């Protein structure tokens, strides 16, 4: 609930608007929907709608290898449907997409320790992929502890943290707590702050319009994407 989908869509939109051949991937999606006989990942659809990007169907199949209808934890949805995500298949799909696209963004399912199978978590998938991590966090009360613990888990797993993006999940004024939390996390977490996105009330209904001004929120992206410099 921190807004990973909106942030991923915003990054994709910015990259593609600058001429970067970028794509996204949602390896595991619960709450999938059936559309014209094909199970679709709603988060991936929002990435594409927000960036006004229309990849071919064969690419979409690679981008969303595991779609489950139950809207619950991935391991539970997989158990209910009788098949679990294969982390190696996800890694193979990612490699195949990187032969087509120059930049690939992967949105996780739930938090770092969200279980994907009965024995593997999102962190295990992140280890398998070994890609730099952009951590999405909220700005409100409690985020310091949550975000610092997440940073410790990522670094403890040997992963490179590219930075943190804060996303406002509520239509609330930026009070003194929300204003200071990114500074505190930057200092205590020794991490780059890549941007602070404001609340996007219409993102689900009209993602392209909601993200029209997103570039101003994410000025720090040039630190991890030289193509934007």
C-alpha positions in Angstrom: 0.0 0.0 0.0 2.9 2.4 -0.3 2.3 3.1 -4.0 4.8 1.0 -5.8 2.6 0.8 -8.9 2.3 4.6 -9.2 6.0 5.1 -8.8 6.9 2.4 -11.3 4.5 3.8 -13.8 5.9 7.3 -13.2 9.5 6.1 -13.8 8.4 4.2 -16.9 6.7 7.3 -18.2 9.7 9.5 -17.6 12.1 7.1 -19.3 10.0 6.5 -22.3 9.2 10.2 -22.7 13.0 10.8 -22.9 13.4 8.2 -25.6 14.7 5.4 -23.4 13.5 1.9 -24.6 12.1 0.9 -21.2 9.6 -1.6 -20.0 8.2 -3.0 -16.7 7.5 -6.4 -15.3 5.1 -7.6 -12.6 6.4 -11.1 -12.0 3.7 -12.1 -9.5 0.3 -10.5 -9.4 -2.6 -11.5 -7.1 -6.1 -10.1 -7.8 -5.6 -10.7 -11.5 -8.5 -10.1 -13.9 -9.7 -12.0 -16.9 -9.7 -9.9 -20.1 -10.5 -11.4 -23.5 -9.6 -14.8 -22.3 -6.2 -13.8 -20.8 -5.4 -13.2 -17.2 -4.0 -9.7 -16.7 -2.0 -8.1 -14.0 -3.8 -4.9 -13.1 -0.6 -3.3 -11.8 1.2 -3.9 -15.2 -1.9 -2.4 -17.0 -1.6 0.7 -14.9 2.2 1.0 -15.7 1.3 0.9 -19.4 -1.7 3.2 -19.2 0.3 5.7 -17.1 3.2 5.8 -19.6 0.9 5.5 -22.6 2.9 2.4 -23.7 1.3 -0.4 -25.7 3.7 -3.4 -25.9 2.7 -6.4 -28.0 0.8 -9.3 -26.3 3.8 -11.6 -26.5 5.8 -9.1 -24.5 3.0 -8.8 -21.9 3.1 -12.6 -21.4 6.8 -12.3 -20.5 6.1 -9.3 -18.2 3.4 -11.1 -16.1 4.3 -14.8 -15.8 2.3 -15.5 -12.7 -1.2 -14.1 -12.4 -3.5 -15.3 -9.6 -7.2 -14.5 -9.2 -7.4 -14.5 -5.4 -6.5 -11.1 -3.9 -4.3 -12.2 -1.1 -0.7 -13.0 -0.3 1.1 -14.6 -3.3 1.9 -17.8 -1.5 -1.7 -18.3 -0.4 -3.1 -17.4 -3.9 -0.6 -19.8 -5.4 -1.6 -22.6 -3.0 -5.3 -22.0 -3.7 -4.7 -22.3 -7.5 -2.3 -25.2 -7.2 0.9 -23.8 -8.7 3.6 -21.6 -7.3 5.9 -19.0 -9.0 9.2 -20.4 -10.3 11.9 -17.9 -9.5 14.1 -19.2 -12.3 11.3 -18.8 -14.9 10.9 -15.2 -13.7 14.6 -14.6 -14.1 14.6 -16.1 -17.6 11.7 -13.9 -18.6 13.6 -10.9 -17.3 16.7 -11.8 -19.3 14.5 -12.3 -22.4 12.9 -8.9 -22.0 16.4 -7.3 -21.6 17.2 -8.5 -25.1 14.2 -6.4 -26.3 14.3 -3.4 -24.0 17.3 -1.4 -22.7 15.8 -0.8 -19.2 13.6 -3.1 -17.3 11.7 -2.1 -14.1 10.3 -4.9 -11.9 7.6 -4.2 -9.4 7.5 -6.6 -6.4 4.5 -8.2 -4.8 3.9 -6.8 -1.3 6.8 -6.1 0.9 10.4 -7.4 1.0 9.4 -10.5 3.1 6.1 -11.2 1.3 6.0 -15.0 0.7 5.8 -16.1 -2.9 5.9 -19.8 -2.3 5.9 -21.9 0.9 9.6 -21.4 1.3 10.6 -18.3 -0.8 9.9 -14.6 -0.3 10.1 -11.5 -2.5 13.6 -11.0 -1.1 14.7 -14.4 -2.5 13.5 -13.3 -5.9 15.4 -10.0 -5.5 18.5 -12.0 -4.7 18.0 -14.2 -7.8 17.6 -11.2 -10.0 20.5 -9.2 -8.4 19.2 -5.9 -9.7 19.6 -2.5 -8.0 16.7 -1.7 -5.7 14.5 1.4 -5.6 12.7 1.3 -2.3 9.3 3.0 -2.2 8.2 4.3 1.2 5.4 6.5 2.5 6.1 9.8 4.3 3.8 9.5 7.3 4.4 8.6 10.9 6.1 5.2 11.4 8.0 5.2 8.1 11.4 5.8 9.6 11.5 2.5 11.5 9.9 0.6 8.6 12.2 2.0 5.9 15.4 1.6 7.9 14.5 -2.0 8.6 13.8 -2.6 4.9 17.2 -1.0 4.0 19.0 -3.2 6.5 17.3 -6.3 5.1 18.2 -5.4 1.5 21.8 -4.7 2.3 22.0 -7.8 4.5 21.0 -9.8 1.5 23.9 -8.3 -0.5 21.6 -6.1 -2.7 22.5 -2.7 -4.0 20.1 0.0 -3.0 19.9 2.7 -5.7 17.7 5.0 -3.5 14.4 5.7 -1.9 11.3 7.3 -3.4 8.7 8.6 -1.0 5.1 8.4 -2.1 2.2 10.3 -0.4 -0.6 7.8 0.0 -3.1 10.2 1.6 -4.6 13.5 0.6 -3.0 15.2 3.6 -1.0 18.4 4.0 2.8 18.0 4.2 3.1 18.7 7.9 6.4 18.9 9.9 6.5 15.1 10.3 6.1 14.3 6.6 8.6 17.1 5.8 11.3 15.7 8.1 11.0 11.9 7.6 12.8 11.8 4.2 15.7 13.8 5.7 15.9 11.5 8.7 15.9 8.4 6.6 18.5 9.9 4.3 20.8 10.5 7.3 20.2 7.4 9.3 19.9 5.1 6.3 22.8 6.6 4.4 20.8 6.4 1.3 19.9 8.6 -1.7 16.5 10.2 -1.8 15.4 10.0 -5.4 12.1 11.9 -5.1 8.9 12.7 -3.2 5.7 12.1 -5.1 2.6 13.9 -4.1 -0.8 12.2 -3.6 -2.3 11.2 -7.0 -6.1 11.0 -6.3 -7.0 10.0 -9.9 -4.2 7.5 -10.5 -6.4 4.4 -10.8 -9.1 6.1 -12.9 -6.8 8.1 -15.2 -3.2 7.1 -14.7 -1.9 9.1 -17.7 -3.4 12.3 -16.5 -2.4 11.7 -12.9 1.2 11.2 -13.9 1.4 14.2 -16.3 3.5 16.2 -13.8 5.4 13.3 -12.2 8.8 14.3 -13.5 9.0 17.2 -11.1 8.7 14.8 -8.2 11.4 12.5 -9.3 14.3 14.7 -10.1 16.8 12.3 -8.4 16.3 9.7 -11.1 19.2 11.1 -13.0 21.4 9.6 -10.3 20.5 6.0 -11.3 19.5 6.5 -15.0 22.3 8.3 -16.8 20.1 8.4 -19.9 18.1 11.1 -18.2 21.0 13.4 -17.6 
